[in-house]
Amino acid sequence: MANNIFEIKDLSFSYGNNKVIDGLNLKIKEGKITTLIGANGCGKSTLFNLMTKNIKPDNGKIFLGGQNIEQMKLKDFARKTAIVHQYNTAPPDITVKKLVEFGRTPYHTLGLSPNPEEDREKVRFALEITNTKKFEDKPVSQLSGGQKQRVWIAMALAQDTKILFLDEPTTYLDIRYQLQILRLVKRLNSEFNITVIMVLHDINQSLCYSDEIVAMQKGKVLSQGVPKEIITPKLIEEVYGVTLETGEIDGKPFVIPV
């Protein structure tokens, strides 16, 4: 049975007078792909930002491996978790390899690496596993959207962490690149035991590529569990306010409009 890598207790957060996260409790299992789903404004992106130390909660605590992340230094947190945000920018002339090398920064002191050979190996692995080595000398600005997304994931992988956060990694990509990204995520989890926590908009992609789904509504967890066990027409209507039927293809759940 998988251990809980994250445990969130009584978490609350507001933007001004607008309470976005309201007394939320959640446990995330180690070694699994967990996907946050929900309608716009449900709080999933805010929860993502809270879990990645991008913002601080008003109340409650987030524990990573039993340690309150609020008490963790950013460098220590970056040695445990890698993050790919929804919107990423890089200088127009920076090359793919140079950008991926920035993933090693948490291990440097005063800009110097204690182990350059290890850095090179981690960068090489990240480029190869994401199939971006062939672009390593190209400016990132010259790549397509799907290629750029793989480069950002490569930079995260160069951090050599066992936890990977992805905020809507398939947004604005065509279906070919969406599937490439999701298959890469699945491989990182299955072959390298990387715990993945991601936000997705597409419910069918969530069903196909997740071990667990966390369905959110009004800043709380409405339901959590194995996709085909929790995703029902009733839950979909509660979460999204639409009527959809559920089914299975080759044992994998999917939803269709009615």
C-alpha positions as CSV (number, residue, x, y, z in Angstrom):
1,M,0.0,0.0,0.0
2,A,1.4,3.4,-1.0
3,N,2.4,5.9,1.6
4,N,1.0,9.4,1.6
5,I,3.7,11.8,0.3
6,F,1.5,14.9,0.9
7,E,-1.0,15.5,3.6
8,I,-3.0,18.7,3.7
9,K,-5.0,19.7,6.8
10,D,-7.7,22.3,7.2
11,L,-6.3,24.4,4.4
12,S,-7.9,27.8,3.6
13,F,-7.0,30.6,1.3
14,S,-8.7,33.8,0.1
15,Y,-8.1,36.5,-2.5
16,G,-9.3,39.5,-0.6
17,N,-12.9,38.6,0.5
18,N,-13.2,35.7,-1.9
19,K,-12.5,32.4,-0.2
20,V,-11.1,30.1,-2.8
21,I,-9.9,27.2,-0.6
22,D,-12.1,26.4,2.4
23,G,-11.0,24.0,5.1
24,L,-9.6,21.5,2.6
25,N,-8.2,18.2,3.6
26,L,-6.4,15.9,1.2
27,K,-3.8,13.1,1.1
28,I,-1.7,12.4,-2.0
29,K,-0.2,8.9,-2.4
30,E,3.5,8.4,-3.2
31,G,4.3,6.8,-6.6
32,K,1.0,7.6,-8.2
33,I,-0.3,10.0,-10.8
34,T,-2.9,12.2,-9.1
35,T,-5.0,14.6,-11.1
36,L,-6.9,17.6,-9.8
37,I,-10.1,18.3,-11.8
38,G,-13.0,20.7,-11.4
39,A,-14.9,23.5,-13.1
40,N,-13.2,26.9,-13.5
41,G,-13.0,28.7,-10.2
42,C,-13.2,25.5,-8.1
43,G,-9.8,26.2,-6.5
44,K,-7.6,23.6,-8.2
45,S,-5.1,26.0,-9.6
46,T,-4.9,27.8,-6.2
47,L,-4.4,24.5,-4.5
48,F,-1.6,23.8,-6.9
49,N,0.0,27.1,-6.1
50,L,-0.3,26.5,-2.4
51,M,1.3,23.0,-2.7
52,T,4.2,24.4,-4.7
53,K,4.9,27.2,-2.2
54,N,3.9,29.8,-4.8
55,I,1.5,31.4,-2.3
56,K,1.0,30.9,1.4
57,P,-2.2,29.6,3.1
58,D,-4.3,31.8,5.4
59,N,-4.9,28.8,7.6
60,G,-4.0,25.1,7.7
61,K,-0.8,23.1,6.9
62,I,0.7,21.2,4.0
63,F,3.0,18.4,4.9
64,L,5.6,16.8,2.5
65,G,7.0,13.6,3.9
66,G,5.8,14.7,7.3
67,Q,7.4,18.2,7.2
68,N,5.5,21.4,7.0
69,I,6.4,23.0,3.6
70,E,6.1,26.5,5.1
71,Q,9.1,25.7,7.2
72,M,11.2,24.4,4.2
73,K,13.7,26.6,2.4
74,L,13.0,27.0,-1.3
75,K,16.2,25.3,-2.2
76,D,15.4,22.3,0.0
77,F,11.9,22.2,-1.5
78,A,13.3,22.3,-5.0
79,R,15.5,19.3,-4.2
80,K,12.3,17.3,-3.5
81,T,9.8,18.7,-6.0
82,A,10.0,19.9,-9.6
83,I,7.3,22.2,-11.0
84,V,6.1,23.0,-14.5
85,H,3.7,25.9,-14.5
86,Q,1.0,26.6,-17.1
87,Y,2.8,29.7,-18.4
88,N,6.6,29.6,-18.8
89,T,8.9,32.2,-20.3
90,A,12.6,32.1,-21.3
91,P,15.0,34.6,-22.8
92,P,14.6,34.5,-26.6
93,D,18.2,33.5,-27.3
94,I,18.6,30.8,-24.6
95,T,19.2,27.3,-26.0
96,V,17.4,24.2,-25.0
97,K,20.4,22.6,-23.2
98,K,21.2,25.8,-21.3
99,L,17.6,26.1,-20.1
100,V,17.6,22.4,-19.0
101,E,20.8,23.0,-17.1
102,F,19.0,25.5,-14.9
103,G,17.3,22.5,-13.4
104,R,20.5,21.8,-11.5
105,T,20.5,25.2,-9.7
106,P,19.1,23.8,-6.4
107,Y,22.3,21.8,-6.0
108,H,24.7,24.7,-6.6
109,T,26.3,27.0,-4.1
110,L,27.1,30.6,-5.0
111,G,26.5,29.5,-8.7
112,L,29.1,26.7,-8.5
113,S,28.4,23.0,-8.9
114,P,30.0,20.6,-6.4
115,N,29.7,17.8,-8.9
116,P,29.7,19.0,-12.6
117,E,29.8,15.4,-13.9
118,E,26.6,14.6,-12.1
119,D,25.0,17.7,-13.5
120,R,26.0,16.7,-17.0
121,E,24.5,13.2,-16.5
122,K,21.2,14.5,-15.1
123,V,20.9,17.0,-18.0
124,R,21.7,14.3,-20.6
125,F,19.1,12.0,-19.1
126,A,16.4,14.7,-19.0
127,L,17.1,15.6,-22.7
128,E,17.0,12.0,-23.8
129,I,13.9,10.9,-21.8
130,T,11.9,13.9,-23.2
131,N,13.2,13.4,-26.7
132,T,14.6,16.9,-26.8
133,K,18.3,16.2,-27.2
134,K,18.1,16.7,-30.9
135,F,17.1,20.4,-30.2
136,E,19.7,21.0,-27.5
137,D,21.6,23.7,-29.5
138,K,18.4,25.4,-30.8
139,P,17.0,28.5,-29.1
140,V,13.8,27.6,-27.2
141,S,12.0,30.4,-28.9
142,Q,12.2,28.5,-32.2
143,L,10.4,25.4,-31.0
144,S,6.8,24.5,-31.4
145,G,4.4,24.6,-28.4
146,G,4.7,20.9,-27.8
147,Q,8.4,20.9,-28.1
148,K,8.7,23.7,-25.6
149,Q,6.5,21.9,-23.2
150,R,8.8,18.9,-23.3
151,V,11.8,21.2,-22.7
152,W,10.2,22.6,-19.6
153,I,9.6,19.1,-18.4
154,A,13.2,18.3,-19.1
155,M,14.4,21.2,-17.0
156,A,12.1,19.9,-14.2
157,L,13.5,16.4,-14.6
158,A,17.1,17.7,-14.4
159,Q,16.3,18.6,-10.8
160,D,16.3,14.9,-10.1
161,T,13.3,14.9,-7.8
162,K,10.8,12.1,-7.0
163,I,7.8,14.5,-7.2
164,L,6.7,16.3,-10.4
165,F,4.0,19.0,-10.4
166,L,2.3,19.9,-13.8
167,D,-0.2,22.7,-14.1
168,E,-2.4,22.0,-17.2
169,P,0.5,20.6,-19.2
170,T,-1.6,20.0,-22.4
171,T,-3.3,23.4,-22.6
172,Y,-3.0,25.1,-26.0
173,L,-1.4,22.0,-27.6
174,D,-2.9,20.0,-30.5
175,I,-4.0,16.4,-29.8
176,R,-0.7,14.9,-31.1
177,Y,1.4,16.9,-28.6
178,Q,-1.1,16.4,-25.8
179,L,-0.8,12.6,-26.1
180,Q,3.0,12.9,-26.3
181,I,3.1,14.8,-23.1
182,L,0.7,12.5,-21.3
183,R,2.5,9.4,-22.4
184,L,5.7,10.9,-21.2
185,V,4.1,11.6,-17.8
186,K,2.9,8.0,-17.7
187,R,6.4,6.7,-18.5
188,L,8.1,8.9,-15.9
189,N,5.7,7.4,-13.3
190,S,5.8,3.8,-14.3
191,E,9.5,3.4,-15.1
192,F,11.1,5.9,-12.7
193,N,8.5,5.9,-9.9
194,I,8.1,9.7,-10.0
195,T,5.0,10.9,-8.1
196,V,3.0,13.1,-10.4
197,I,0.5,15.7,-9.3
198,M,-1.2,17.6,-12.1
199,V,-4.1,19.8,-13.1
200,L,-6.0,18.8,-16.2
201,H,-9.1,20.3,-17.9
202,D,-9.9,17.4,-20.2
203,I,-11.9,14.8,-18.2
204,N,-11.2,11.9,-20.5
205,Q,-7.5,12.5,-20.4
206,S,-7.8,12.6,-16.6
207,L,-9.5,9.3,-16.6
208,C,-7.0,7.6,-18.9
209,Y,-3.8,8.9,-17.4
210,S,-4.4,9.1,-13.7
211,D,-4.2,6.6,-10.9
212,E,-6.3,8.8,-8.7
213,I,-8.5,11.8,-9.3
214,V,-9.3,14.6,-6.9
215,A,-12.6,16.2,-7.9
216,M,-12.9,19.7,-6.4
217,Q,-15.9,22.0,-5.9
218,K,-16.0,25.4,-4.1
219,G,-12.6,25.1,-2.6
220,K,-13.1,21.6,-1.1
221,V,-12.5,18.0,-2.2
222,L,-15.8,16.6,-3.4
223,S,-14.5,13.2,-4.1
224,Q,-11.2,11.3,-4.4
225,G,-10.3,7.9,-5.7
226,V,-9.6,5.5,-8.6
227,P,-11.1,7.1,-11.8
228,K,-13.5,4.3,-12.8
229,E,-14.8,4.1,-9.2
230,I,-15.6,7.7,-8.5
231,I,-16.4,9.2,-11.9
232,T,-20.1,8.8,-12.3
233,P,-22.8,10.9,-14.1
234,K,-23.9,12.2,-10.7
235,L,-20.4,13.4,-9.8
236,I,-19.8,15.0,-13.2
237,E,-23.1,16.9,-12.9
238,E,-22.1,18.0,-9.4
239,V,-18.6,19.1,-10.5
240,Y,-19.3,20.6,-13.9
241,G,-23.1,21.1,-14.1
242,V,-23.5,19.0,-17.2
243,T,-25.0,15.7,-18.0
244,L,-22.5,13.0,-19.3
245,E,-22.6,9.3,-19.5
246,T,-19.7,7.1,-18.5
247,G,-18.4,3.9,-20.1
248,E,-15.3,1.8,-20.7
249,I,-13.1,1.0,-23.6
250,D,-10.5,-1.8,-23.0
251,G,-11.1,-1.4,-19.3
252,K,-10.5,2.3,-19.3
253,P,-13.3,4.7,-18.3
254,F,-14.5,7.5,-20.5
255,V,-17.3,10.1,-20.6
256,I,-19.6,11.1,-23.5
257,P,-22.3,13.8,-23.8
258,V,-25.9,12.8,-23.9
